[in-house]
Amino acid sequence: MSDILLSPSALGLAAAGVALGVYKYRQYMDGCRIRIVTSEAKTSAVIVRRTGDEDKEETTSLRDILYNECPLLTDPEQAVMVPTPYLATGLLQTIYATMRIRRRDSTSDVAYTRELLAMDDGATVSLDWCAAECSADAPIVLVMSGVGGSSQEHHIRALAKTLTRANRPKALGARFVVVNHRGTAGTPITAPRPYDVGFTGDLRAAVAHIRQTNPGAPIAGVGFSMGANIMTKYAGEEGAACPLACVVAVCCPFDITVSGAAMDESNLLNNHVFQPAVMGTLMRALRRADHLDLKAEWDLDLPKIRAARRLSQLEDELLVKVNGYRDRAEYYARSSSARVVDRVAVPLLAINSLDDRITPPQGIPVAKIAANPHTALALVPHGGHLGFLTGVPPTIWFVKPIEEFLAAILG
């Protein structure tokens, strides 16, 4: 028996099996590597880096920052997002992330203190602050969630816990604030106008307020899904006057026409996961707004709004009319951050998944991002929509790359 096992043919088969396994492993790992899209131009953005007790300005390019200081995004050995084995597809990643959106664990156990901010139209926006281990002059990371989301989402709390810790090597030690969309997270509804995918007014007011109450503190923006579109659109609208030090946009639906069509498809994800989750949240907010006269404000068909079962129906009957657009096509076109991404003049990092069924890669303005020296795109092969789950048990991959990028910009 031992002679058979040690025979040249058996050893050859074993060696061939090992070689095939190594080849397949390398092939799989190559399929998990992150691709960076950014300008080759040497035009530089001015970044303020904090060193000791003094701020010093130095001029560098976003590309140099990424390739010199963000190995989790650019180093061939580290820039890999290997999905959790039992969550190997974008569909599974998205479903799992959606189903555990309110999960609390040791990676996300943070507490917030709330500040209410009045808008010019009488609306109320809530700011949920987390600064557990931070100094009073620490940089501020301002966050916006996706549609129907809030500060309570698991990925936002996980990011808050990581970014606010200051007792680790190279830790950012930031103050963290979530700008909850009007009507979400139990925020009082005090004005009839709802938020929408292209509405930047509340973000603009929140940034101005935070700057006024925290003079001198650098502010970075991080947006998720719809919040990423709002954050990117705001940065583009502001251009060189944008007060944010940098922006990170995760799963940004740059082209709302593309993402709107994807979200309206009849399939397992939309019919049984995404649409019920989003519409449940939005319809609860509408019921909380019953004390406001929505019909008188915009001559709305309230029975049709209350009967809506899909986001597109709510957009047709409410958001199109509130914004004064002709139809949903105009609403989508005018709300898309792709229109203004070429005008972004602060460092912006977009992180998108190639297997995202909610914000498909076809909607990413790759050429515009590559042509703008202030913008960069990290394309992740597997991650779904706001999933990016790796390891066993699953952890959120993008938390550390975001921390690494913010630390490189904010110092």
Order of alpha helices (4+ residues) and beta strands (2+ residues): alpha-alpha-beta-beta-beta-alpha-alpha-alpha-beta-beta-beta-alpha-beta-alpha-beta-alpha-beta-alpha-alpha-alpha-alpha-alpha-alpha-beta-alpha-beta-beta-beta-alpha
